[in-house]
Amino acid sequence: MRLAKARVQNYRSILDTGEFEVEALKTILVGPNEAGKTVILQALQHLNKPRDINDLEPLRDYPRSKYNDISTGKTTPETVTVVTGYFDLDADDKALIPVDFHNCQYKLKRKLNNQAYHSLLNGPERLKYEDLKKTLIRMSSHMDKQFEGENKEERPTASLNNICSTWDDSKVIDDEAESLLEKWLNENLEFVDESNKAEDERHTELLKKIKFNKKYDEVLSILDKRTPIFILFNNYFKVKPTIHLAHLAQRIEQDILDDDYYDYGNQCLLKLLGFTAKELSDLGGANSPNANDDVGLKEYRDKLDSRSYQLNAASVQLTREIQSVWMPNPNRPEADRLKVIADGQYLKVVVEDDLGVEIELDQRSEGFQWLVSFFVVFFSETMDKHENAILLLDEPGMSLHALKQRDFRDTISRLAANNQTLFTTHSPFLVGPGELDIVRVVEMKDRSTGTKVHTTLSSEDPAGLLPLQEALGYDLASSLFSQKKNLILEGLTDYWYIDATAELLRASTSSNLDSKIALVFANTAGKVVYYATILHAHKLKVAALLDSDAAGDQAAQQEALVHTLGNKSILRTKDYCATPKAEIEDLLKDTLVQVANDEFGVDVSKTVLAQPERSIVSIFTSEIDGFSKYKLAKAYIRWTRSNDASALTETELNYWGKLILSINKALK
């Protein structure tokens, strides 16, 4: 089960975030300090929190500016919704429920009084009296015809009226109603004419139908048990480099653990090793049995070997993960091996460097200590509650160097492959160049409106977009002069369409965009000339792809651009499709009509057929309220992830084949 959409209300700084989409694997929340990013994660955790997390408290968690409504009784906790989640079902979920419910979306919400309420969307609705009323009347009328008694009060119609007289059409058929109707149907079965096939089938169908809500509740019960647990890592606990086992075991037994983060980190390390502090302490203090006690010696040796093997296995697992992030140069590893060593009453975590020298963990950098602690906590928790969990990471990797953060970005992606992940960050290095479509911008314009989540790359606060701007700037600076061949595009959405479609075609057709071509977007058509001039001055091969709208026409006619690139290197979208004023979207017109219908719920296919020469963006803008080119492009990227080139129309394949051929030729 995957979280598809969420909404947070009435929680601390949040009045109402609005509904925001959550990506199937990884979602990134960016925004300035005090915008409410951490609060969103804390609220999401209450959808299905671990047992050791405190319940919601109106005094602490209800927005302080509105708390007087609670204290005066104007609002009660049971009426206040705090967090709502919408979950898509995966194949394993569907295998456990009837086919009728396979297209459902599971909705779960949590109230301020900690009560959860769930329902199913986009599927069969609960059975109501109005769904049965006409059939029951026909059934009772038929039964009356077979009734031979003189007492009208005993007729089937009369006994049915006794059951249903107080019901209105909206009454849900609950257990009591089901029991009453089932009893009535069975008691009056003798009045169903066996020779009347239609009425006999009606009786059988009614018996089956009145049990539908029980099936509905069974589906809810199954999905409730399969709801992922939300695990919030808002404080990355540290692992102490040297643990005195006897002292830790004593504190655990007396329940006087420290509030600081070391005790939790140390317990996670022990859990990962598969031992309690007392077990390791007893082994460390145990004396060797008498040399003549063969049984005792074997048991003692087996315990020591078990400890040694488990310590070694944990060391290997941690070393593998640490090196995947902390080893930029395979020929000179910075962290050759992490070791967990038991020495008497001490459990030590040491790092063996490339010289073979063992150094205690706390003598390494803060970033390295954080990374080790993160993996210890994560892997220990993975052993149980993380198996079906959604991970909420608050500012991961802030103590890591920028380039280490970039490597850790891949680690988060690997974690997200098994556990859907949402994380907050201020760092541009944790936002990949191809990940802008999975970013959600969090901002708080003022306290009266509270925290909002934007599903498009927009924010009234420039600080909210700063990590994205820095990520794009760094990526552009890194790649601008790294490739000899460069194709300049007008904007970000053009980049997405070219990149996603080229990847789609590369996997399935012979229309392969040269992999050595760097795609560079200039943000506007007017800036294309500046990028072209700079790249050309560095003696690099440069071509530009411009839309055939007014802005593209103006850019294409700039004398400086024509002089720099020459006409053959200025490509126009109208040359590759049948739309005179084509934009890049017109090369995917048929597919985008389908994508837009799925995304916005508006079918413009009739307009497209009636106006074939009109730009598809123009049609979308006029017929779809709140249309966004950005949102459409993001939806197309998602579409490409679940489709291949065969899903494109023959016309689109032809368009893109010609375009890619021209790009490769211009930059040959």
C-alpha positions as CSV (number, residue, x, y, z in Angstrom):
1,M,0.0,0.0,0.0
2,R,1.4,3.4,-1.0
3,L,0.5,6.9,0.2
4,A,-0.8,8.8,-2.8
5,K,-2.1,12.0,-1.3
6,A,-2.2,13.7,2.1
7,R,-3.7,16.6,3.9
8,V,-2.8,18.1,7.3
9,Q,-5.2,20.3,9.3
10,N,-5.5,21.8,12.7
11,Y,-2.0,20.8,13.9
12,R,0.3,23.3,15.5
13,S,1.4,25.8,12.8
14,I,-0.9,24.2,10.3
15,L,-4.5,25.3,9.7
16,D,-4.8,23.5,6.4
17,T,-2.0,22.5,4.0
18,G,-4.4,21.6,1.3
19,E,-4.2,18.2,-0.4
20,F,-0.8,17.4,-1.8
21,E,0.4,14.5,-3.9
22,V,2.9,12.0,-2.6
23,E,5.2,10.2,-5.0
24,A,5.2,6.4,-5.0
25,L,8.9,6.2,-4.0
26,K,10.4,9.5,-2.8
27,T,9.0,12.9,-2.1
28,I,11.1,16.0,-1.1
29,L,9.7,18.8,1.0
30,V,11.7,22.1,0.7
31,G,11.1,25.5,2.3
32,P,12.6,28.1,4.6
33,N,13.0,27.8,8.4
34,E,9.7,27.9,10.4
35,A,7.6,27.1,7.3
36,G,6.3,23.9,8.9
37,K,8.2,21.1,7.1
38,T,8.9,19.2,10.3
39,V,5.4,19.7,11.6
40,I,4.0,18.1,8.4
41,L,6.1,15.0,9.0
42,Q,5.0,14.9,12.7
43,A,1.4,15.1,11.7
44,L,1.7,12.4,9.0
45,Q,3.2,10.0,11.5
46,H,-0.1,10.1,13.4
47,L,-1.9,8.4,10.5
48,N,-0.4,5.2,11.8
49,K,2.2,5.8,14.4
50,P,4.5,3.3,16.2
51,R,3.4,2.3,19.7
52,D,6.1,4.3,21.5
53,I,5.0,7.6,20.0
54,N,2.8,9.8,22.2
55,D,-0.8,10.4,21.3
56,L,-2.2,13.7,20.0
57,E,-2.9,16.1,22.8
58,P,-5.3,19.1,22.2
59,L,-3.3,21.3,24.6
60,R,0.0,20.7,22.8
61,D,-1.1,19.9,19.2
62,Y,-4.1,22.0,18.4
63,P,-3.2,25.4,16.9
64,R,-2.5,27.8,19.8
65,S,-4.4,30.6,18.1
66,K,-7.6,28.5,18.1
67,Y,-7.2,26.7,21.4
68,N,-9.8,28.9,23.1
69,D,-12.4,27.0,20.9
70,I,-11.4,23.8,22.6
71,S,-11.2,25.2,26.2
72,T,-14.7,26.8,25.9
73,G,-16.2,23.7,24.3
74,K,-17.0,25.5,21.0
75,T,-15.0,22.7,19.3
76,T,-14.5,19.2,20.6
77,P,-11.5,17.0,19.7
78,E,-13.7,14.3,18.2
79,T,-14.9,16.7,15.5
80,V,-11.4,18.0,14.6
81,T,-9.6,16.2,11.7
82,V,-5.8,16.4,12.0
83,V,-4.4,14.3,9.1
84,T,-5.9,12.5,6.2
85,G,-4.1,10.0,3.9
86,Y,-5.2,8.5,0.6
87,F,-3.5,5.1,-0.2
88,D,-3.3,3.3,-3.5
89,L,-3.5,-0.5,-3.3
90,D,-0.6,-2.6,-4.6
91,A,-0.8,-6.2,-6.1
92,D,-0.4,-7.8,-2.7
93,D,-3.3,-5.8,-1.2
94,K,-5.6,-6.6,-4.2
95,A,-4.8,-10.3,-3.9
96,L,-6.5,-10.4,-0.5
97,I,-9.7,-8.6,-1.4
98,P,-12.6,-9.3,-3.9
99,V,-12.1,-8.1,-7.5
100,D,-15.0,-5.5,-7.0
101,F,-12.7,-3.5,-4.7
102,H,-9.4,-3.6,-6.8
103,N,-9.8,-0.1,-8.1
104,C,-10.5,1.4,-4.7
105,Q,-8.4,3.9,-2.9
106,Y,-8.1,3.5,0.9
107,K,-8.8,6.7,2.9
108,L,-7.6,7.1,6.5
109,K,-8.0,10.1,8.7
110,R,-7.1,10.7,12.3
111,K,-9.1,13.0,14.7
112,L,-7.6,15.1,17.5
113,N,-9.0,12.6,20.0
114,N,-6.8,10.0,18.3
115,Q,-9.7,8.1,16.8
116,A,-9.2,6.8,13.2
117,Y,-11.8,6.6,10.6
118,H,-11.4,4.8,7.2
119,S,-13.4,4.4,4.0
120,L,-13.0,3.3,0.4
121,L,-13.1,5.7,-2.5
122,N,-13.6,5.0,-6.2
123,G,-15.3,1.7,-5.6
124,P,-18.6,0.1,-4.5
125,E,-20.5,2.1,-1.9
126,R,-22.1,0.8,1.2
127,L,-25.5,-0.7,0.6
128,K,-28.4,1.5,1.7
129,Y,-32.1,0.9,2.1
130,E,-32.8,2.7,-1.2
131,D,-30.7,0.2,-3.0
132,L,-33.0,-2.6,-1.8
133,K,-36.3,-0.9,-1.5
134,K,-37.9,-1.6,-4.9
135,T,-36.6,-5.2,-5.0
136,L,-38.0,-5.9,-1.5
137,I,-41.4,-4.4,-2.5
138,R,-41.6,-6.6,-5.6
139,M,-40.5,-9.6,-3.5
140,S,-43.1,-9.0,-0.8
141,S,-45.8,-8.4,-3.4
142,H,-45.1,-11.7,-5.0
143,M,-45.1,-13.5,-1.6
144,D,-48.5,-12.0,-0.8
145,K,-50.0,-13.7,-3.8
146,Q,-48.9,-17.1,-2.4
147,F,-50.1,-16.3,1.1
148,E,-53.4,-18.1,1.9
149,G,-54.0,-16.8,5.5
150,E,-56.9,-14.5,6.3
151,N,-55.0,-12.3,8.8
152,K,-53.6,-9.4,6.8
153,E,-51.1,-8.6,9.6
154,E,-49.3,-11.9,8.9
155,R,-48.9,-11.2,5.2
156,P,-45.2,-10.8,4.1
157,T,-45.8,-7.2,3.1
158,A,-47.0,-6.4,6.6
159,S,-44.1,-8.1,8.3
160,L,-41.7,-6.3,6.0
161,N,-43.3,-2.9,6.8
162,N,-42.8,-3.7,10.5
163,I,-39.1,-3.9,9.8
164,C,-38.6,-1.1,7.4
165,S,-41.3,1.5,8.4
166,T,-38.8,3.7,10.3
167,W,-36.0,3.5,7.8
168,D,-35.3,6.3,5.4
169,D,-33.7,5.8,2.0
170,S,-30.2,6.8,3.3
171,K,-30.1,4.1,6.0
172,V,-27.0,2.0,5.8
173,I,-27.7,-1.8,6.0
174,D,-25.9,-2.5,9.3
175,D,-25.6,-5.9,11.1
176,E,-29.0,-5.5,12.8
177,A,-30.8,-4.6,9.5
178,E,-29.1,-7.5,7.7
179,S,-30.2,-9.9,10.4
180,L,-33.8,-8.7,10.3
181,L,-34.0,-8.9,6.5
182,E,-32.3,-12.3,6.4
183,K,-34.8,-13.7,8.9
184,W,-37.7,-12.2,6.9
185,L,-36.5,-13.7,3.7
186,N,-36.0,-17.1,5.2
187,E,-39.3,-17.2,7.1
188,N,-41.2,-16.3,3.9
189,L,-39.3,-18.5,1.5
190,E,-42.4,-20.8,1.4
191,F,-44.3,-18.1,-0.3
192,V,-41.9,-17.9,-3.3
193,D,-43.3,-19.7,-6.3
194,E,-40.6,-22.3,-7.2
195,S,-41.9,-22.4,-10.8
196,N,-41.3,-18.6,-11.1
197,K,-37.6,-18.5,-11.9
198,A,-37.3,-14.7,-11.8
199,E,-38.8,-14.5,-8.3
200,D,-36.7,-17.4,-7.1
201,E,-33.6,-15.7,-8.3
202,R,-34.7,-12.4,-6.8
203,H,-34.9,-14.1,-3.4
204,T,-31.5,-15.7,-3.8
205,E,-30.0,-12.4,-4.9
206,L,-31.5,-10.5,-2.0
207,L,-30.0,-12.9,0.5
208,K,-26.6,-12.4,-1.1
209,K,-27.0,-8.6,-1.5
210,I,-27.9,-7.8,2.1
211,K,-24.5,-9.2,3.1
212,F,-22.5,-6.8,0.9
213,N,-21.8,-4.4,3.7
214,K,-20.2,-7.2,5.7
215,K,-17.9,-7.8,2.8
216,Y,-17.2,-4.1,2.6
217,D,-16.3,-4.1,6.3
218,E,-14.1,-7.1,5.8
219,V,-12.2,-5.3,3.1
220,L,-11.7,-2.3,5.4
221,S,-10.5,-4.6,8.1
222,I,-7.9,-6.2,5.8
223,L,-6.6,-2.9,4.5
224,D,-6.5,-1.5,8.0
225,K,-4.1,-4.2,9.1
226,R,-2.0,-3.5,6.0
227,T,-1.7,0.2,6.5
228,P,2.0,1.1,6.6
229,I,3.5,2.4,9.9
230,F,4.9,5.9,9.6
231,I,8.4,6.1,11.1
232,L,9.8,9.6,11.8
233,F,13.5,10.1,12.1
234,N,13.5,13.6,13.5
235,N,16.5,13.0,15.7
236,Y,19.3,10.8,14.4
237,F,20.5,9.2,17.6
238,K,24.2,8.6,17.9
239,V,25.9,5.3,18.7
240,K,28.4,5.7,21.5
241,P,31.8,4.4,20.4
242,T,32.4,2.5,23.7
243,I,29.6,0.9,25.7
244,H,30.0,-0.5,29.3
245,L,27.7,-3.4,29.0
246,A,27.1,-4.1,32.7
247,H,26.2,-0.4,33.4
248,L,23.8,-0.3,30.4
249,A,22.2,-3.6,31.4
250,Q,21.7,-2.3,34.9
251,R,20.1,0.9,33.7
252,I,17.8,-1.0,31.4
253,E,16.7,-3.3,34.2
254,Q,16.0,-0.4,36.5
255,D,14.4,1.6,33.7
256,I,16.6,4.7,34.3
257,L,17.8,5.2,30.8
258,D,19.2,8.6,30.0
259,D,17.0,10.9,28.0
260,D,19.9,11.8,25.7
261,Y,20.2,10.1,22.4
262,Y,23.1,7.8,23.2
263,D,21.1,5.1,25.1
264,Y,18.6,4.7,22.2
265,G,21.4,4.5,19.7
266,N,23.2,1.9,21.8
267,Q,20.1,-0.2,22.2
268,C,19.6,-0.1,18.4
269,L,23.1,-1.4,18.0
270,L,22.5,-4.3,20.4
271,K,19.2,-5.1,18.6
272,L,21.1,-5.2,15.3
273,L,23.6,-7.6,16.8
274,G,20.9,-9.8,18.2
275,F,21.9,-9.6,21.9
276,T,20.7,-7.8,25.0
277,A,23.1,-5.8,27.0
278,K,22.8,-8.4,29.8
279,E,23.6,-11.3,27.5
280,L,26.8,-9.6,26.3
281,S,27.7,-8.5,29.8
282,D,27.3,-12.0,31.1
283,L,29.5,-13.4,28.3
284,G,32.1,-10.8,29.0
285,G,32.2,-11.6,32.7
286,A,31.9,-15.4,32.5
287,N,34.8,-17.6,33.4
288,S,35.9,-20.5,31.3
289,P,34.5,-23.8,32.5
290,N,36.7,-26.5,34.0
291,A,38.9,-28.1,31.4
292,N,37.3,-31.5,32.1
293,D,33.7,-30.2,31.6
294,D,33.3,-31.0,27.9
295,V,29.7,-30.0,27.8
296,G,30.3,-26.7,29.6
297,L,33.3,-25.9,27.3
298,K,31.2,-26.6,24.2
299,E,28.4,-24.3,25.4
300,Y,30.8,-21.6,26.4
301,R,32.6,-21.8,23.0
302,D,29.3,-21.8,21.1
303,K,28.2,-18.7,22.8
304,L,31.5,-16.9,22.1
305,D,31.4,-18.1,18.5
306,S,27.8,-16.9,18.1
307,R,28.8,-13.5,19.5
308,S,31.8,-13.3,17.2
309,Y,29.8,-14.3,14.1
310,Q,27.0,-11.9,14.7
311,L,29.4,-9.0,15.5
312,N,31.2,-9.8,12.2
313,A,27.9,-10.0,10.2
314,A,26.8,-6.6,11.5
315,S,30.2,-5.1,10.8
316,V,30.1,-6.3,7.2
317,Q,26.6,-5.0,6.7
318,L,27.4,-1.5,8.1
319,T,30.7,-1.4,6.2
320,R,29.0,-2.1,2.9
321,E,26.4,0.7,3.4
322,I,28.9,3.2,4.7
323,Q,31.3,2.6,1.8
324,S,28.5,3.1,-0.7
325,V,28.3,6.8,0.5
326,W,31.7,7.4,2.0
327,M,34.1,6.1,-0.7
328,P,34.4,8.6,-3.6
329,N,37.7,7.1,-4.7
330,P,37.6,3.2,-4.9
331,N,41.4,3.2,-5.1
332,R,41.8,5.0,-1.8
333,P,38.8,4.3,0.5
334,E,38.3,6.6,3.5
335,A,36.4,4.0,5.5
336,D,37.9,0.6,4.7
337,R,36.1,-1.3,7.4
338,L,33.8,-0.7,10.4
339,K,34.2,-3.1,13.3
340,V,32.0,-3.9,16.3
341,I,34.2,-5.5,18.9
342,A,33.3,-7.1,22.2
343,D,36.1,-6.8,24.8
344,G,35.2,-8.0,28.3
345,Q,32.5,-5.6,29.6
346,Y,33.0,-3.2,26.7
347,L,31.4,-3.1,23.3
348,K,33.4,-0.9,21.0
349,V,32.7,0.6,17.5
350,V,36.0,1.3,15.7
351,V,37.0,2.2,12.2
352,E,39.9,0.6,10.4
353,D,41.4,3.1,8.0
354,D,43.4,2.3,4.8
355,L,46.6,2.0,6.9
356,G,45.0,-0.7,9.0
357,V,44.9,1.6,12.1
358,E,41.8,1.2,14.3
359,I,40.3,4.4,15.5
360,E,37.3,4.9,17.8
361,L,34.1,6.1,16.1
362,D,34.0,9.4,18.1
363,Q,37.4,10.4,16.7
364,R,36.0,10.5,13.2
365,S,34.1,13.5,11.7
366,E,30.6,14.5,12.9
367,G,29.3,13.6,9.4
368,F,30.8,10.1,9.5
369,Q,29.4,9.5,13.0
370,W,26.0,10.6,11.9
371,L,26.1,8.2,8.9
372,V,27.1,5.2,11.0
373,S,24.4,6.0,13.6
374,F,21.8,6.5,10.9
375,F,22.4,3.0,9.5
376,V,22.6,1.4,12.9
377,V,19.2,2.8,13.9
378,F,17.6,2.2,10.5
379,F,18.8,-1.4,10.1
380,S,17.9,-2.3,13.7
381,E,14.4,-1.0,13.3
382,T,14.1,-2.6,9.8
383,M,14.0,-5.9,11.6
384,D,10.4,-5.4,12.6
385,K,8.3,-2.3,12.2
386,H,10.0,-1.0,9.1
387,E,9.0,-4.0,6.9
388,N,5.8,-2.2,6.1
389,A,6.6,1.4,6.8
390,I,6.7,4.8,5.3
391,L,9.9,6.7,6.3
392,L,9.8,10.3,7.3
393,L,13.3,11.8,7.4
394,D,13.7,15.3,8.8
395,E,16.8,17.1,7.5
396,P,18.9,14.0,6.8
397,G,22.6,14.3,6.3
398,M,23.0,17.9,7.4
399,S,26.4,17.2,9.0
400,L,27.6,15.6,5.8
401,H,29.8,17.5,3.4
402,A,28.0,18.7,0.3
403,L,29.4,16.0,-2.0
404,K,28.7,13.4,0.6
405,Q,25.1,14.6,0.7
406,R,25.0,14.1,-3.0
407,D,26.1,10.5,-2.6
408,F,23.6,10.1,0.3
409,R,20.9,11.1,-2.1
410,D,21.4,7.8,-3.8
411,T,21.1,6.0,-0.4
412,I,17.7,7.6,0.2
413,S,16.6,6.4,-3.3
414,R,17.7,2.9,-2.4
415,L,15.8,3.1,0.9
416,A,12.7,4.4,-0.9
417,A,12.7,1.4,-3.3
418,N,11.5,-0.7,-0.4
419,N,10.0,1.9,1.9
420,Q,8.2,4.9,0.5
421,T,10.1,8.0,1.8
422,L,9.3,11.6,2.4
423,F,12.1,13.9,3.6
424,T,12.7,17.6,4.3
425,T,15.8,19.4,3.3
426,H,17.4,22.8,2.9
427,S,20.3,21.3,0.9
428,P,20.4,21.6,-2.9
429,F,22.7,18.5,-2.9
430,L,19.8,16.3,-1.7
431,V,17.7,17.4,-4.7
432,G,18.8,15.7,-7.9
433,P,18.6,17.4,-11.3
434,G,16.0,14.9,-12.4
435,E,14.0,15.1,-9.2
436,L,12.3,18.5,-9.5
437,D,9.0,16.8,-10.3
438,I,9.0,15.1,-6.9
439,V,9.6,18.3,-4.9
440,R,6.9,19.9,-2.8
441,V,7.4,23.5,-1.7
442,V,6.3,24.3,1.9
443,E,5.8,27.9,2.9
444,M,4.1,30.0,5.6
445,K,3.1,33.3,4.2
446,D,1.8,34.4,7.6
447,R,0.5,32.9,10.8
448,S,-3.1,33.6,9.9
449,T,-3.0,31.3,6.9
450,G,-0.5,28.8,8.4
451,T,1.6,26.3,6.5
452,K,0.8,25.5,2.9
453,V,2.2,22.8,0.6
454,H,2.5,23.7,-3.1
455,T,2.3,20.9,-5.6
456,T,3.9,23.0,-8.3
457,L,7.3,24.7,-8.1
458,S,5.8,28.0,-6.9
459,S,6.1,30.0,-3.7
460,E,5.5,33.6,-2.7
461,D,8.6,33.3,-0.5
462,P,11.8,33.2,-2.6
463,A,13.5,31.4,0.3
464,G,11.2,28.4,-0.3
465,L,12.7,27.9,-3.8
466,L,16.3,28.6,-2.8
467,P,17.3,24.9,-2.6
468,L,15.9,24.2,-6.0
469,Q,17.6,27.3,-7.5
470,E,20.9,26.2,-6.0
471,A,20.4,22.6,-7.1
472,L,19.8,23.8,-10.7
473,G,22.6,26.3,-10.5
474,Y,25.1,23.7,-9.3
475,D,24.0,21.1,-11.8
476,L,24.2,23.7,-14.6
477,A,27.6,24.9,-13.5
478,S,28.9,21.3,-13.3
479,S,27.6,20.3,-16.7
480,L,27.6,23.5,-18.7
481,F,31.1,23.0,-20.1
482,S,31.5,19.3,-19.5
483,Q,30.0,18.1,-22.8
484,K,31.2,18.9,-26.2
485,K,27.7,18.7,-27.6
486,N,24.9,20.9,-26.1
487,L,21.3,21.3,-27.0
488,I,19.7,24.5,-25.5
489,L,16.1,24.4,-24.7
490,E,13.7,27.2,-23.7
491,G,12.6,26.0,-20.2
492,L,12.4,23.2,-17.6
493,T,9.3,21.6,-19.0
494,D,11.0,21.3,-22.5
495,Y,13.9,19.6,-20.8
496,W,11.5,17.1,-19.1
497,Y,9.8,16.3,-22.4
498,I,13.0,15.8,-24.3
499,D,14.7,13.8,-21.5
500,A,11.8,11.6,-20.7
501,T,10.8,10.8,-24.3
502,A,14.3,10.2,-25.4
503,E,14.7,7.7,-22.6
504,L,11.4,6.1,-23.6
505,L,12.5,5.7,-27.2
506,R,16.0,4.6,-26.3
507,A,14.7,1.5,-24.6
508,S,12.3,0.5,-27.4
509,T,13.2,2.0,-30.8
510,S,16.1,2.9,-33.0
511,S,15.4,6.6,-32.5
512,N,18.3,7.2,-30.1
513,L,19.3,10.7,-28.9
514,D,23.0,10.8,-28.8
515,S,23.9,10.1,-25.1
516,K,26.8,12.6,-25.3
517,I,24.5,15.5,-25.9
518,A,23.9,17.7,-22.8
519,L,20.4,19.2,-22.4
520,V,20.6,22.8,-21.2
521,F,17.5,24.9,-20.4
522,A,17.7,28.7,-20.4
523,N,14.4,29.3,-18.5
524,T,13.0,31.6,-21.2
525,A,13.3,31.8,-25.0
526,G,15.0,35.2,-24.7
527,K,17.9,33.8,-22.8
528,V,18.7,31.1,-25.3
529,V,21.1,33.5,-27.1
530,Y,23.2,34.1,-23.9
531,Y,23.7,30.4,-23.3
532,A,24.5,29.8,-27.0
533,T,27.1,32.6,-27.0
534,I,28.9,31.4,-23.9
535,L,29.0,27.8,-25.0
536,H,30.1,28.7,-28.5
537,A,32.9,30.9,-27.1
538,H,34.3,27.8,-25.4
539,K,34.5,26.1,-28.8
540,L,31.7,23.6,-28.0
541,K,29.1,22.3,-30.4
542,V,25.7,24.1,-29.8
543,A,22.2,23.8,-31.2
544,A,18.9,25.3,-30.0
545,L,15.4,23.9,-30.1
546,L,12.8,26.7,-30.0
547,D,9.0,26.5,-29.9
548,S,7.1,28.0,-32.8
549,D,5.1,30.4,-30.7
550,A,5.6,34.2,-30.6
551,A,8.4,34.0,-28.0
552,G,10.2,31.3,-30.0
553,D,9.8,33.3,-33.3
554,Q,11.3,36.3,-31.7
555,A,14.3,34.4,-30.2
556,A,14.9,32.6,-33.5
557,Q,15.1,35.9,-35.4
558,Q,17.7,37.4,-33.1
559,E,20.7,38.3,-35.2
560,A,23.2,37.3,-32.5
561,L,21.7,33.8,-32.3
562,V,21.7,33.3,-36.0
563,H,25.2,34.6,-36.3
564,T,26.4,32.3,-33.5
565,L,24.7,29.1,-34.4
566,G,23.7,29.5,-38.1
567,N,20.2,28.6,-39.3
568,K,20.9,24.8,-39.5
569,S,21.5,24.6,-35.7
570,I,18.3,26.5,-34.8
571,L,15.6,23.9,-34.7
572,R,11.9,24.8,-34.6
573,T,9.2,22.5,-33.3
574,K,6.8,23.4,-36.2
575,D,9.2,21.5,-38.6
576,Y,8.4,18.2,-36.9
577,C,4.7,18.2,-36.5
578,A,1.5,19.4,-38.3
579,T,0.8,22.4,-35.9
580,P,1.9,25.7,-37.4
581,K,2.5,27.4,-34.0
582,A,3.7,24.2,-32.3
583,E,5.3,24.0,-28.9
584,I,7.1,20.9,-27.7
585,E,3.9,19.6,-26.3
586,D,2.4,19.3,-29.8
587,L,4.8,16.5,-30.7
588,L,3.0,14.5,-28.0
589,K,-0.5,15.8,-28.7
590,D,-2.4,12.5,-28.7
591,T,-0.7,11.2,-25.6
592,L,-1.0,14.4,-23.6
593,V,-4.8,14.5,-24.3
594,Q,-4.9,11.2,-22.4
595,V,-2.5,12.3,-19.7
596,A,-4.4,15.6,-19.2
597,N,-7.7,13.6,-18.9
598,D,-6.2,11.5,-16.2
599,E,-4.6,14.4,-14.4
600,F,-7.2,17.1,-14.7
601,G,-10.3,15.1,-15.4
602,V,-11.1,17.0,-18.6
603,D,-11.3,15.3,-22.0
604,V,-10.4,17.8,-24.8
605,S,-10.3,15.1,-27.6
606,K,-13.3,16.5,-29.5
607,T,-11.8,20.0,-29.6
608,V,-8.5,18.6,-30.8
609,L,-10.2,16.8,-33.6
610,A,-12.2,19.9,-34.5
611,Q,-9.2,22.2,-34.4
612,P,-6.2,20.1,-35.6
613,E,-3.9,23.1,-36.3
614,R,-4.4,24.7,-32.9
615,S,-1.7,24.3,-30.3
616,I,-2.5,21.7,-27.7
617,V,-1.4,24.1,-24.9
618,S,-3.8,26.7,-26.1
619,I,-6.7,24.2,-26.0
620,F,-5.7,23.0,-22.5
621,T,-5.5,26.6,-21.2
622,S,-9.0,27.5,-22.5
623,E,-10.8,24.3,-21.5
624,I,-9.1,23.2,-18.2
625,D,-9.5,25.4,-15.1
626,G,-6.2,25.9,-13.3
627,F,-4.2,24.3,-16.2
628,S,-0.5,24.2,-15.5
629,K,2.2,23.4,-18.1
630,Y,4.4,22.3,-15.2
631,K,1.8,19.9,-13.7
632,L,1.1,18.4,-17.2
633,A,4.8,17.8,-17.8
634,K,5.2,16.2,-14.4
635,A,2.2,13.9,-15.1
636,Y,3.8,13.0,-18.4
637,I,7.0,12.0,-16.6
638,R,5.0,9.7,-14.4
639,W,3.2,8.3,-17.4
640,T,6.6,7.4,-19.1
641,R,7.6,5.4,-16.0
642,S,4.7,3.0,-16.4
643,N,4.7,2.8,-20.3
644,D,7.0,2.2,-23.1
645,A,7.4,3.6,-26.6
646,S,4.6,1.4,-28.0
647,A,2.1,3.5,-26.0
648,L,2.9,6.5,-28.2
649,T,0.9,6.8,-31.4
650,E,2.5,6.1,-34.8
651,T,2.3,9.8,-35.6
652,E,4.1,10.8,-32.4
653,L,6.8,8.2,-33.1
654,N,7.3,9.7,-36.5
655,Y,7.5,13.2,-35.1
656,W,10.1,12.3,-32.5
657,G,12.1,10.2,-34.9
658,K,12.5,13.2,-37.2
659,L,13.3,15.5,-34.3
660,I,16.0,13.3,-32.7
661,L,17.5,12.7,-36.2
662,S,17.8,16.5,-36.7
663,I,19.3,17.0,-33.2
664,N,21.9,14.3,-33.7
665,K,22.7,15.7,-37.2
666,A,23.0,19.3,-36.0
667,L,25.5,18.3,-33.2
668,K,27.4,15.6,-35.2
